[in-house]
Amino acid sequence: MELSLNEQNGTAVIELNGNVMGGPDALHLNEKLHELGDKGIKRVILDLSNVNVINSSGLGMLIGGLTAMRNMGGELKIAKASPKVETLLTVAKLQSVFPNYSSVEEAQNSFS
């Protein structure tokens, strides 16, 4: 998995590319989230439009990211998940934790 970061209007957008399988990727994402938190950025959107596969460890990585952001007083949202990823979130009963926004802009507008 690769990730790229773009900051816009006080929100960080992290685009994940490839397969989200946890492991070292989880550590990399967690480090990036803590760097953002240290800079005072509390709103993060994960753009999943280029994620091909996500497994249970990858789901754990998303939950860990959400927990990290909330512990820093922030929030993490996901946008543009594929139907396959959205189905996995539903099966895992995580759709209420991670509503899938159809665009990064929609996710950005959902921050209160």
C-alpha positions as CSV (number, residue, x, y, z in Angstrom):
1,M,0.0,0.0,0.0
2,E,1.1,3.5,-0.8
3,L,-0.3,6.7,0.7
4,S,-0.2,10.3,-0.4
5,L,-1.1,13.3,1.6
6,N,-2.8,16.5,0.6
7,E,-3.8,19.2,3.0
8,Q,-6.7,21.5,2.1
9,N,-8.7,23.9,4.2
10,G,-7.4,22.5,7.5
11,T,-8.3,19.0,6.5
12,A,-5.8,16.3,5.6
13,V,-6.7,14.0,2.7
14,I,-4.8,10.8,2.7
15,E,-5.2,8.7,-0.5
16,L,-4.5,5.0,0.0
17,N,-3.4,3.1,-3.1
18,G,-3.2,-0.6,-3.5
19,N,-4.0,-3.4,-1.0
20,V,-4.8,-2.5,2.6
21,M,-3.5,-5.4,4.6
22,G,-2.4,-4.0,7.9
23,G,1.1,-4.9,9.2
24,P,3.7,-2.3,8.3
25,D,1.1,-0.3,6.5
26,A,-0.8,0.2,9.8
27,L,2.4,1.5,11.4
28,H,3.0,3.9,8.5
29,L,-0.6,5.3,8.6
30,N,-0.4,5.6,12.4
31,E,2.8,7.6,12.2
32,K,1.3,9.9,9.5
33,L,-1.8,10.5,11.7
34,H,0.3,11.4,14.7
35,E,2.4,13.8,12.6
36,L,-0.8,15.5,11.5
37,G,-2.1,15.7,15.0
38,D,1.2,17.2,16.2
39,K,0.7,19.9,13.5
40,G,-2.8,20.6,14.8
41,I,-4.6,19.0,12.0
42,K,-7.6,17.2,13.5
43,R,-9.7,16.4,10.5
44,V,-8.6,13.5,8.3
45,I,-10.2,11.9,5.3
46,L,-9.0,8.6,3.9
47,D,-9.6,8.5,0.1
48,L,-10.1,4.8,-0.7
49,S,-10.9,5.2,-4.4
50,N,-7.7,3.4,-5.3
51,V,-7.9,0.6,-2.8
52,N,-8.2,-2.8,-4.5
53,V,-8.4,-5.1,-1.6
54,I,-8.8,-4.7,2.2
55,N,-8.7,-7.6,4.7
56,S,-9.5,-7.9,8.4
57,S,-6.1,-6.5,9.3
58,G,-6.7,-3.6,7.0
59,L,-10.0,-2.9,8.8
60,G,-8.2,-3.0,12.1
61,M,-5.8,-0.4,10.6
62,L,-8.8,1.9,9.8
63,I,-10.2,1.4,13.3
64,G,-6.8,2.1,14.8
65,G,-6.5,5.3,12.8
66,L,-9.9,6.4,13.9
67,T,-9.0,5.7,17.5
68,A,-5.7,7.6,17.2
69,M,-7.4,10.6,15.7
70,R,-10.2,10.6,18.4
71,N,-7.5,10.3,21.1
72,M,-6.0,13.5,19.7
73,G,-9.4,15.3,19.7
74,G,-9.9,14.8,16.0
75,E,-11.9,12.7,13.6
76,L,-11.2,10.4,10.6
77,K,-13.7,9.7,7.8
78,I,-13.5,7.7,4.6
79,A,-14.5,8.6,1.1
80,K,-15.0,6.9,-2.2
81,A,-14.7,3.3,-1.0
82,S,-15.4,0.8,-3.8
83,P,-18.6,-1.3,-3.6
84,K,-16.4,-4.3,-2.6
85,V,-14.9,-2.3,0.3
86,E,-18.3,-1.0,1.3
87,T,-19.7,-4.5,1.4
88,L,-16.9,-5.6,3.7
89,L,-17.6,-2.6,6.0
90,T,-21.3,-3.7,6.1
91,V,-20.5,-7.3,6.8
92,A,-18.1,-6.2,9.6
93,K,-20.9,-3.9,10.9
94,L,-18.7,-0.9,10.6
95,Q,-20.9,1.2,8.2
96,S,-22.1,3.3,11.2
97,V,-18.5,3.9,12.3
98,F,-17.3,4.6,8.8
99,P,-20.0,6.0,6.6
100,N,-18.8,6.0,3.0
101,Y,-18.9,9.5,1.6
102,S,-19.2,9.6,-2.2
103,S,-16.6,12.3,-2.5
104,V,-13.8,13.9,-0.5
105,E,-15.8,17.2,-0.6
106,E,-18.9,15.5,0.9
107,A,-16.7,14.0,3.7
108,Q,-15.1,17.4,4.3
109,N,-18.6,19.1,4.5
110,S,-19.7,16.5,7.1
111,F,-17.2,17.7,9.7
112,S,-19.1,19.7,12.3
